[in-house]
Amino acid sequence: MARPLSEEKREAILTAAVDLVAAQGTGAPTAKIAKEAGFAEGTLFTYFATKDDLLNELFLEIEAELAAALLDDYPADGSPYERTRHIWSRLIDWGAANPAKRKTIRQLKVSDRVSEASRCRASGLFEEIVGRLEGNLAGHVSTEYDAAYVSAILDTLAETTLEFIMRYPDKREHYKRAGFDAFWRGIAR
């Protein structure tokens, strides 16, 4: 009878993969990932049959963590501005607290090693968030902008905001506020 897999080992492999993919990209060798996790390379393949399986699982794990963070303590009774600002603040706070995961997810989003099925599953994780944002922005956004365009603006401003927060951590709240203000005013009717 096969021994049950250890969740601690699986998590150690994923943590090591975050660090190495952030530093070296998706070309980071599995031997290095296993070594960083404290295991032999064969152990990694006990948990993930292929490197692509590992990268796809890593992609989904990070996306699930981010999606959960964005809705944590969501102020359902707040104004559209407050609800949208909440999502923005959670996005910035998560990104600032998780620079390696942020860099890893950026690498994985452009990698052909992440399957279309994983991308669809990740997209599904954000359906509720997208729906809430669309509802929040319905009376605020110019009708000439479609949802994908507004989402791209949000993502780009968040990345820029996070880059400045990383450079100037003592100005975190200033940049977080300035980034949201630029977004909110920029999409207004």
Buried (B, 14 or more C-beta within 10 A) or exposed (E): EEEEEEEEBBEBBBBBBBBBBBEEBBEBEBEBBBBBBEBEBEBBBBBBEEBBBBBBBBBBBBBBBBBEBBBEEBEEEEEBEEBBBBBBBBBBBBBBEBEBBBBBBEBBEEBEBBBEEBBEBBEEBBEEBEEBBEEBBEEBBEEEBEEEEBBEBBEEBBBEBBEBBBEEEEEBEEBBBBBBEBBBEBBEE
